[in-house]
Amino acid sequence: MTGMTHAIIINHHQLFLPGVRDLIKSIERDENFEVLYWKKSKITDGKKANWSSVSLLGNFQSLDSTQFQPQHKQDDDLIKFWSELRLPRIWICFMIDIHIGLNGMCFGKATNNKLDAKVLIPNFFDAIAWSNEHTYFNYISNNNPENVWNYRKNVAWETRNYLVKLFNSRLDFPWAVDVIQYKEKKLKKYDLCIPGAQYPARIRFEETLKGKLKLAPIQKSDKNLIQTLSYLAKLFPFIKSNHISLKARLREINMNRFLMLSKFAFTDGGTYLDYFVRKYLEIPVSGAVLICKPTESLKMYGFKKDFHFLSIEAFLANKNDLDTLHFKFRNNLEIAQQLLHKNHSFEQRINQLKSFLNLLTTHGESRGYFFDGDFILS
């Protein structure tokens, strides 16, 4: 169905994340969407009359109007505006971690909110677009708040179950990437790259191989980059006013550079929770061979072990002859990128969102999810 206009109102403090920033740019190019930034866009009744649905990308946290930084209080004006809408209302919260709980997801982490998310969410949203449709983890009840990861796991479990039961209309909306045609880089300076935050499993994997393989010095490079940028921000007003977005952009460039120069790269979805992080997509795009453990999410999104990615066991068993292993597996990089084209490019993600919203608008209910590598809409 064509001719529908779906409004997306943006109120999120992590717009500098490449997966969020680039997704929004792609949505803005689609004529079926109207993108508006809360506090920056003038929203009139005339605009609302043309909308078929309205989505909130982010949450109800009060942000400043310059860099969208959190002010740690709820945005009462946005809440009032949202409560008066009489359209199908969708919550796009794919970038928000569920381990911070419902209030954290709805009002922002560490926000002094006056409202209860369990009261607000059922009255404010008709559907949800999120990245936890296939987030499964082994749940063991442990209410000891001193064990941080077990506590987060409990919160994530309760939050996910609540949202699944609440919303019949859900769109599985994981991260996406720009997919470019893979070209083999002759120069691979490093055996292995471990990008991103230093999650426990990533630290353990690095410690296991330190001194045995040539590891990309990405963490050291990141630290030097951040220190240099912080120093320059004190001297130049332009850099100071754009410090957060510049830091994110430079770290992204730094990561991509090291990935392109590496034969293999390892990632995971964090301790216990096994989120589908964007690095599962960024690594194959870069031309490095993805190393990870199999998860339910990877299976549902079409990733097959030792075909689209190497298992940890297969990599460690061949660590003494990585050139041969890389030679055998590099042809699979093109196959992995074909999978990303099919399921996880920005173009596909926007088409999935548009189809979901069209069906929701016309039938009052919609469900979009992945099953064994296929996207299904019902």
Contacts in CASP RR format, 6 or more apart in sequence:
PFRMAT RR
TARGET T0000
AUTHOR 0000-0000-0000
METHOD contacts of the structure
MODEL  1
MTGMTHAIIINHHQLFLPGVRDLIKSIERDENFEVLYWKKSKITDGKKAN
WSSVSLLGNFQSLDSTQFQPQHKQDDDLIKFWSELRLPRIWICFMIDIHI
GLNGMCFGKATNNKLDAKVLIPNFFDAIAWSNEHTYFNYISNNNPENVWN
YRKNVAWETRNYLVKLFNSRLDFPWAVDVIQYKEKKLKKYDLCIPGAQYP
ARIRFEETLKGKLKLAPIQKSDKNLIQTLSYLAKLFPFIKSNHISLKARL
REINMNRFLMLSKFAFTDGGTYLDYFVRKYLEIPVSGAVLICKPTESLKM
YGFKKDFHFLSIEAFLANKNDLDTLHFKFRNNLEIAQQLLHKNHSFEQRI
NQLKSFLNLLTTHGESRGYFFDGDFILS
1 358 0 8 1.000
1 362 0 8 1.000
2 32 0 8 1.000
3 32 0 8 1.000
4 32 0 8 1.000
4 52 0 8 1.000
4 53 0 8 1.000
4 357 0 8 1.000
4 358 0 8 1.000
4 361 0 8 1.000
5 32 0 8 1.000
5 33 0 8 1.000
5 34 0 8 1.000
5 50 0 8 1.000
5 51 0 8 1.000
5 52 0 8 1.000
6 32 0 8 1.000
6 33 0 8 1.000
6 34 0 8 1.000
6 51 0 8 1.000
6 52 0 8 1.000
6 53 0 8 1.000
6 54 0 8 1.000
6 55 0 8 1.000
6 354 0 8 1.000
6 357 0 8 1.000
6 361 0 8 1.000
7 33 0 8 1.000
7 34 0 8 1.000
7 35 0 8 1.000
7 36 0 8 1.000
7 47 0 8 1.000
7 48 0 8 1.000
7 51 0 8 1.000
7 53 0 8 1.000
7 54 0 8 1.000
7 55 0 8 1.000
8 27 0 8 1.000
8 33 0 8 1.000
8 34 0 8 1.000
8 35 0 8 1.000
8 36 0 8 1.000
8 54 0 8 1.000
8 55 0 8 1.000
8 56 0 8 1.000
8 57 0 8 1.000
8 92 0 8 1.000
9 36 0 8 1.000
9 37 0 8 1.000
9 38 0 8 1.000
9 41 0 8 1.000
9 43 0 8 1.000
9 54 0 8 1.000
9 55 0 8 1.000
9 56 0 8 1.000
9 57 0 8 1.000
10 24 0 8 1.000
10 35 0 8 1.000
10 36 0 8 1.000
10 37 0 8 1.000
10 38 0 8 1.000
10 57 0 8 1.000
10 58 0 8 1.000
11 37 0 8 1.000
11 38 0 8 1.000
11 39 0 8 1.000
11 56 0 8 1.000
11 57 0 8 1.000
11 58 0 8 1.000
11 59 0 8 1.000
11 60 0 8 1.000
11 61 0 8 1.000
11 63 0 8 1.000
11 68 0 8 1.000
11 75 0 8 1.000
11 78 0 8 1.000
12 20 0 8 1.000
12 57 0 8 1.000
12 58 0 8 1.000
12 59 0 8 1.000
12 63 0 8 1.000
12 68 0 8 1.000
12 95 0 8 1.000
13 61 0 8 1.000
13 63 0 8 1.000
13 68 0 8 1.000
13 69 0 8 1.000
13 70 0 8 1.000
14 20 0 8 1.000
14 95 0 8 1.000
15 21 0 8 1.000
15 24 0 8 1.000
15 68 0 8 1.000
15 245 0 8 1.000
16 244 0 8 1.000
16 245 0 8 1.000
16 248 0 8 1.000
16 249 0 8 1.000
17 95 0 8 1.000
17 248 0 8 1.000
18 248 0 8 1.000
18 252 0 8 1.000
18 278 0 8 1.000
19 95 0 8 1.000
19 175 0 8 1.000
19 176 0 8 1.000
19 177 0 8 1.000
19 278 0 8 1.000
20 95 0 8 1.000
22 178 0 8 1.000
22 346 0 8 1.000
23 176 0 8 1.000
23 346 0 8 1.000
23 349 0 8 1.000
23 350 0 8 1.000
24 35 0 8 1.000
24 57 0 8 1.000
26 346 0 8 1.000
26 347 0 8 1.000
26 349 0 8 1.000
26 350 0 8 1.000
27 33 0 8 1.000
27 35 0 8 1.000
27 350 0 8 1.000
27 353 0 8 1.000
28 35 0 8 1.000
30 350 0 8 1.000
30 354 0 8 1.000
32 354 0 8 1.000
33 350 0 8 1.000
33 354 0 8 1.000
34 47 0 8 1.000
34 50 0 8 1.000
34 51 0 8 1.000
36 43 0 8 1.000
36 47 0 8 1.000
38 63 0 8 1.000
38 75 0 8 1.000
38 78 0 8 1.000
39 63 0 8 1.000
39 65 0 8 1.000
40 65 0 8 1.000
43 81 0 8 1.000
48 54 0 8 1.000
48 85 0 8 1.000
48 87 0 8 1.000
51 87 0 8 1.000
52 87 0 8 1.000
52 88 0 8 1.000
52 357 0 8 1.000
52 358 0 8 1.000
52 361 0 8 1.000
53 87 0 8 1.000
53 88 0 8 1.000
53 89 0 8 1.000
53 90 0 8 1.000
53 357 0 8 1.000
53 360 0 8 1.000
53 361 0 8 1.000
54 85 0 8 1.000
54 87 0 8 1.000
54 88 0 8 1.000
54 89 0 8 1.000
54 90 0 8 1.000
55 89 0 8 1.000
55 90 0 8 1.000
55 91 0 8 1.000
55 92 0 8 1.000
55 129 0 8 1.000
55 357 0 8 1.000
56 82 0 8 1.000
56 89 0 8 1.000
56 90 0 8 1.000
56 91 0 8 1.000
56 92 0 8 1.000
56 125 0 8 1.000
57 92 0 8 1.000
58 91 0 8 1.000
58 92 0 8 1.000
58 93 0 8 1.000
58 95 0 8 1.000
58 96 0 8 1.000
59 93 0 8 1.000
59 96 0 8 1.000
59 104 0 8 1.000
59 105 0 8 1.000
59 106 0 8 1.000
59 107 0 8 1.000
59 108 0 8 1.000
60 74 0 8 1.000
60 75 0 8 1.000
60 78 0 8 1.000
60 79 0 8 1.000
60 82 0 8 1.000
60 106 0 8 1.000
60 107 0 8 1.000
60 108 0 8 1.000
60 120 0 8 1.000
61 70 0 8 1.000
61 71 0 8 1.000
61 72 0 8 1.000
61 73 0 8 1.000
61 74 0 8 1.000
61 75 0 8 1.000
61 107 0 8 1.000
61 108 0 8 1.000
61 111 0 8 1.000
62 70 0 8 1.000
62 71 0 8 1.000
62 72 0 8 1.000
62 73 0 8 1.000
62 74 0 8 1.000
62 75 0 8 1.000
62 76 0 8 1.000
62 78 0 8 1.000
63 69 0 8 1.000
63 70 0 8 1.000
63 71 0 8 1.000
63 75 0 8 1.000
64 71 0 8 1.000
66 241 0 8 1.000
67 241 0 8 1.000
67 242 0 8 1.000
67 244 0 8 1.000
67 245 0 8 1.000
69 244 0 8 1.000
70 108 0 8 1.000
70 109 0 8 1.000
70 110 0 8 1.000
70 111 0 8 1.000
72 108 0 8 1.000
72 110 0 8 1.000
72 111 0 8 1.000
72 112 0 8 1.000
73 111 0 8 1.000
73 112 0 8 1.000
73 113 0 8 1.000
74 107 0 8 1.000
74 111 0 8 1.000
74 112 0 8 1.000
74 113 0 8 1.000
74 114 0 8 1.000
74 115 0 8 1.000
79 115 0 8 1.000
79 120 0 8 1.000
82 89 0 8 1.000
82 124 0 8 1.000
83 123 0 8 1.000
83 124 0 8 1.000
88 126 0 8 1.000
88 127 0 8 1.000
88 357 0 8 1.000
88 360 0 8 1.000
88 361 0 8 1.000
88 364 0 8 1.000
89 124 0 8 1.000
89 125 0 8 1.000
89 126 0 8 1.000
89 127 0 8 1.000
90 125 0 8 1.000
90 126 0 8 1.000
90 127 0 8 1.000
90 128 0 8 1.000
90 129 0 8 1.000
90 171 0 8 1.000
90 357 0 8 1.000
90 360 0 8 1.000
91 121 0 8 1.000
91 124 0 8 1.000
91 125 0 8 1.000
91 127 0 8 1.000
91 128 0 8 1.000
91 129 0 8 1.000
91 130 0 8 1.000
92 129 0 8 1.000
92 130 0 8 1.000
92 173 0 8 1.000
93 105 0 8 1.000
93 128 0 8 1.000
93 129 0 8 1.000
93 130 0 8 1.000
94 129 0 8 1.000
94 130 0 8 1.000
94 131 0 8 1.000
94 173 0 8 1.000
94 174 0 8 1.000
94 175 0 8 1.000
95 131 0 8 1.000
96 104 0 8 1.000
96 105 0 8 1.000
97 105 0 8 1.000
97 156 0 8 1.000
97 275 0 8 1.000
98 105 0 8 1.000
98 132 0 8 1.000
98 135 0 8 1.000
98 155 0 8 1.000
98 156 0 8 1.000
98 159 0 8 1.000
98 160 0 8 1.000
98 163 0 8 1.000
99 152 0 8 1.000
99 153 0 8 1.000
99 155 0 8 1.000
99 156 0 8 1.000
99 159 0 8 1.000
99 273 0 8 1.000
100 108 0 8 1.000
100 109 0 8 1.000
100 155 0 8 1.000
101 117 0 8 1.000
101 155 0 8 1.000
101 156 0 8 1.000
101 158 0 8 1.000
101 159 0 8 1.000
102 117 0 8 1.000
102 118 0 8 1.000
102 121 0 8 1.000
102 159 0 8 1.000
102 162 0 8 1.000
103 111 0 8 1.000
103 113 0 8 1.000
103 116 0 8 1.000
103 117 0 8 1.000
104 111 0 8 1.000
104 117 0 8 1.000
105 117 0 8 1.000
105 159 0 8 1.000
106 113 0 8 1.000
106 117 0 8 1.000
106 120 0 8 1.000
106 121 0 8 1.000
107 113 0 8 1.000
107 115 0 8 1.000
107 117 0 8 1.000
118 162 0 8 1.000
121 166 0 8 1.000
122 166 0 8 1.000
125 167 0 8 1.000
126 169 0 8 1.000
126 360 0 8 1.000
126 364 0 8 1.000
127 167 0 8 1.000
127 169 0 8 1.000
127 170 0 8 1.000
127 171 0 8 1.000
127 356 0 8 1.000
127 360 0 8 1.000
127 366 0 8 1.000
128 163 0 8 1.000
128 167 0 8 1.000
128 169 0 8 1.000
128 170 0 8 1.000
128 171 0 8 1.000
129 170 0 8 1.000
129 171 0 8 1.000
129 173 0 8 1.000
129 353 0 8 1.000
129 356 0 8 1.000
130 163 0 8 1.000
130 170 0 8 1.000
130 171 0 8 1.000
130 172 0 8 1.000
130 173 0 8 1.000
131 172 0 8 1.000
131 173 0 8 1.000
131 174 0 8 1.000
131 175 0 8 1.000
131 275 0 8 1.000
131 276 0 8 1.000
132 160 0 8 1.000
132 163 0 8 1.000
132 275 0 8 1.000
133 170 0 8 1.000
133 171 0 8 1.000
133 172 0 8 1.000
133 369 0 8 1.000
133 370 0 8 1.000
134 172 0 8 1.000
134 276 0 8 1.000
134 296 0 8 1.000
134 297 0 8 1.000
134 300 0 8 1.000
134 301 0 8 1.000
134 369 0 8 1.000
134 370 0 8 1.000
135 156 0 8 1.000
135 160 0 8 1.000
135 273 0 8 1.000
135 274 0 8 1.000
135 275 0 8 1.000
135 276 0 8 1.000
135 297 0 8 1.000
136 274 0 8 1.000
136 295 0 8 1.000
136 296 0 8 1.000
136 297 0 8 1.000
137 153 0 8 1.000
137 156 0 8 1.000
137 157 0 8 1.000
137 272 0 8 1.000
137 273 0 8 1.000
137 274 0 8 1.000
138 272 0 8 1.000
139 153 0 8 1.000
139 157 0 8 1.000
140 150 0 8 1.000
140 153 0 8 1.000
141 154 0 8 1.000
142 150 0 8 1.000
142 151 0 8 1.000
142 153 0 8 1.000
142 154 0 8 1.000
143 151 0 8 1.000
143 154 0 8 1.000
144 150 0 8 1.000
144 151 0 8 1.000
145 151 0 8 1.000
149 271 0 8 1.000
149 272 0 8 1.000
150 272 0 8 1.000
152 272 0 8 1.000
152 273 0 8 1.000
153 272 0 8 1.000
153 273 0 8 1.000
156 273 0 8 1.000
163 170 0 8 1.000
164 170 0 8 1.000
168 365 0 8 1.000
168 367 0 8 1.000
169 360 0 8 1.000
169 364 0 8 1.000
169 365 0 8 1.000
169 366 0 8 1.000
169 367 0 8 1.000
170 367 0 8 1.000
170 368 0 8 1.000
170 369 0 8 1.000
171 352 0 8 1.000
171 353 0 8 1.000
171 356 0 8 1.000
171 366 0 8 1.000
171 367 0 8 1.000
171 368 0 8 1.000
171 369 0 8 1.000
172 368 0 8 1.000
172 369 0 8 1.000
172 370 0 8 1.000
173 349 0 8 1.000
173 352 0 8 1.000
173 353 0 8 1.000
174 276 0 8 1.000
174 297 0 8 1.000
174 301 0 8 1.000
174 344 0 8 1.000
175 276 0 8 1.000
175 277 0 8 1.000
175 278 0 8 1.000
175 280 0 8 1.000
175 281 0 8 1.000
175 344 0 8 1.000
176 281 0 8 1.000
176 344 0 8 1.000
176 345 0 8 1.000
176 346 0 8 1.000
176 348 0 8 1.000
176 349 0 8 1.000
177 278 0 8 1.000
177 281 0 8 1.000
177 282 0 8 1.000
177 285 0 8 1.000
177 340 0 8 1.000
177 344 0 8 1.000
177 345 0 8 1.000
177 346 0 8 1.000
178 285 0 8 1.000
178 345 0 8 1.000
178 346 0 8 1.000
179 285 0 8 1.000
179 337 0 8 1.000
179 340 0 8 1.000
179 341 0 8 1.000
179 344 0 8 1.000
179 345 0 8 1.000
180 285 0 8 1.000
181 337 0 8 1.000
182 285 0 8 1.000
182 287 0 8 1.000
182 333 0 8 1.000
182 334 0 8 1.000
182 337 0 8 1.000
184 330 0 8 1.000
185 260 0 8 1.000
185 261 0 8 1.000
185 287 0 8 1.000
187 261 0 8 1.000
188 261 0 8 1.000
188 262 0 8 1.000
188 263 0 8 1.000
188 326 0 8 1.000
189 214 0 8 1.000
189 216 0 8 1.000
189 261 0 8 1.000
189 262 0 8 1.000
190 214 0 8 1.000
190 215 0 8 1.000
190 216 0 8 1.000
190 258 0 8 1.000
190 261 0 8 1.000
190 262 0 8 1.000
190 263 0 8 1.000
191 213 0 8 1.000
191 214 0 8 1.000
191 215 0 8 1.000
191 262 0 8 1.000
191 263 0 8 1.000
191 264 0 8 1.000
191 322 0 8 1.000
192 209 0 8 1.000
192 213 0 8 1.000
192 214 0 8 1.000
192 215 0 8 1.000
192 216 0 8 1.000
192 262 0 8 1.000
192 263 0 8 1.000
192 264 0 8 1.000
192 265 0 8 1.000
192 266 0 8 1.000
192 291 0 8 1.000
193 215 0 8 1.000
193 216 0 8 1.000
193 218 0 8 1.000
193 258 0 8 1.000
193 259 0 8 1.000
193 261 0 8 1.000
193 262 0 8 1.000
193 264 0 8 1.000
193 265 0 8 1.000
193 266 0 8 1.000
193 288 0 8 1.000
194 202 0 8 1.000
194 205 0 8 1.000
194 206 0 8 1.000
194 215 0 8 1.000
194 216 0 8 1.000
194 218 0 8 1.000
194 265 0 8 1.000
194 266 0 8 1.000
194 267 0 8 1.000
195 218 0 8 1.000
195 255 0 8 1.000
195 258 0 8 1.000
195 259 0 8 1.000
195 265 0 8 1.000
195 267 0 8 1.000
195 279 0 8 1.000
195 282 0 8 1.000
195 283 0 8 1.000
196 202 0 8 1.000
196 218 0 8 1.000
196 255 0 8 1.000
196 267 0 8 1.000
196 279 0 8 1.000
198 219 0 8 1.000
199 268 0 8 1.000
199 269 0 8 1.000
199 270 0 8 1.000
199 271 0 8 1.000
200 270 0 8 1.000
200 271 0 8 1.000
201 268 0 8 1.000
201 269 0 8 1.000
201 270 0 8 1.000
201 271 0 8 1.000
202 266 0 8 1.000
202 267 0 8 1.000
202 268 0 8 1.000
205 266 0 8 1.000
205 312 0 8 1.000
206 215 0 8 1.000
208 316 0 8 1.000
209 215 0 8 1.000
209 319 0 8 1.000
212 319 0 8 1.000
213 319 0 8 1.000
213 322 0 8 1.000
216 258 0 8 1.000
216 259 0 8 1.000
216 261 0 8 1.000
216 262 0 8 1.000
217 258 0 8 1.000
218 254 0 8 1.000
218 255 0 8 1.000
218 258 0 8 1.000
221 254 0 8 1.000
221 258 0 8 1.000
222 251 0 8 1.000
222 254 0 8 1.000
225 247 0 8 1.000
225 250 0 8 1.000
225 251 0 8 1.000
225 254 0 8 1.000
226 247 0 8 1.000
226 251 0 8 1.000
229 239 0 8 1.000
229 243 0 8 1.000
229 246 0 8 1.000
229 247 0 8 1.000
229 250 0 8 1.000
230 243 0 8 1.000
232 239 0 8 1.000
233 239 0 8 1.000
233 240 0 8 1.000
233 243 0 8 1.000
234 240 0 8 1.000
239 246 0 8 1.000
255 282 0 8 1.000
256 282 0 8 1.000
256 286 0 8 1.000
259 265 0 8 1.000
259 282 0 8 1.000
259 283 0 8 1.000
259 286 0 8 1.000
259 287 0 8 1.000
259 288 0 8 1.000
260 286 0 8 1.000
260 287 0 8 1.000
260 288 0 8 1.000
262 288 0 8 1.000
263 288 0 8 1.000
263 289 0 8 1.000
263 322 0 8 1.000
263 326 0 8 1.000
264 288 0 8 1.000
264 289 0 8 1.000
264 290 0 8 1.000
264 291 0 8 1.000
264 310 0 8 1.000
264 315 0 8 1.000
264 322 0 8 1.000
264 326 0 8 1.000
265 279 0 8 1.000
265 283 0 8 1.000
265 286 0 8 1.000
265 288 0 8 1.000
265 289 0 8 1.000
265 290 0 8 1.000
265 291 0 8 1.000
266 291 0 8 1.000
266 292 0 8 1.000
266 312 0 8 1.000
266 315 0 8 1.000
267 277 0 8 1.000
267 279 0 8 1.000
267 280 0 8 1.000
267 283 0 8 1.000
267 290 0 8 1.000
267 291 0 8 1.000
267 292 0 8 1.000
268 274 0 8 1.000
268 277 0 8 1.000
268 292 0 8 1.000
268 293 0 8 1.000
269 275 0 8 1.000
269 276 0 8 1.000
269 277 0 8 1.000
269 295 0 8 1.000
270 277 0 8 1.000
274 295 0 8 1.000
274 296 0 8 1.000
274 297 0 8 1.000
275 297 0 8 1.000
276 295 0 8 1.000
276 297 0 8 1.000
276 298 0 8 1.000
276 301 0 8 1.000
280 290 0 8 1.000
280 292 0 8 1.000
280 298 0 8 1.000
280 303 0 8 1.000
280 309 0 8 1.000
281 340 0 8 1.000
281 344 0 8 1.000
283 289 0 8 1.000
283 290 0 8 1.000
284 290 0 8 1.000
284 308 0 8 1.000
284 309 0 8 1.000
284 333 0 8 1.000
284 336 0 8 1.000
284 337 0 8 1.000
284 340 0 8 1.000
285 337 0 8 1.000
285 340 0 8 1.000
287 333 0 8 1.000
289 309 0 8 1.000
289 310 0 8 1.000
289 326 0 8 1.000
289 329 0 8 1.000
289 330 0 8 1.000
289 332 0 8 1.000
289 333 0 8 1.000
290 308 0 8 1.000
290 309 0 8 1.000
290 310 0 8 1.000
290 336 0 8 1.000
291 309 0 8 1.000
291 310 0 8 1.000
291 311 0 8 1.000
291 312 0 8 1.000
291 315 0 8 1.000
292 298 0 8 1.000
292 309 0 8 1.000
292 310 0 8 1.000
292 311 0 8 1.000
292 312 0 8 1.000
293 311 0 8 1.000
293 312 0 8 1.000
294 305 0 8 1.000
294 311 0 8 1.000
298 309 0 8 1.000
299 372 0 8 1.000
300 369 0 8 1.000
300 370 0 8 1.000
300 371 0 8 1.000
300 372 0 8 1.000
300 373 0 8 1.000
301 343 0 8 1.000
301 344 0 8 1.000
301 370 0 8 1.000
301 373 0 8 1.000
302 308 0 8 1.000
302 339 0 8 1.000
302 343 0 8 1.000
302 370 0 8 1.000
302 372 0 8 1.000
302 373 0 8 1.000
303 309 0 8 1.000
303 339 0 8 1.000
305 311 0 8 1.000
306 314 0 8 1.000
307 332 0 8 1.000
307 335 0 8 1.000
308 332 0 8 1.000
308 335 0 8 1.000
308 336 0 8 1.000
308 339 0 8 1.000
309 336 0 8 1.000
310 325 0 8 1.000
310 329 0 8 1.000
315 325 0 8 1.000
318 324 0 8 1.000
318 325 0 8 1.000
339 373 0 8 1.000
341 348 0 8 1.000
342 348 0 8 1.000
343 370 0 8 1.000
343 373 0 8 1.000
343 375 0 8 1.000
348 375 0 8 1.000
352 368 0 8 1.000
352 375 0 8 1.000
352 377 0 8 1.000
355 377 0 8 1.000
356 366 0 8 1.000
356 368 0 8 1.000
356 377 0 8 1.000
357 366 0 8 1.000
359 365 0 8 1.000
359 366 0 8 1.000
359 377 0 8 1.000
360 366 0 8 1.000
366 377 0 8 1.000
366 378 0 8 1.000
367 377 0 8 1.000
367 378 0 8 1.000
368 375 0 8 1.000
368 376 0 8 1.000
368 377 0 8 1.000
368 378 0 8 1.000
369 375 0 8 1.000
369 376 0 8 1.000
370 376 0 8 1.000
END
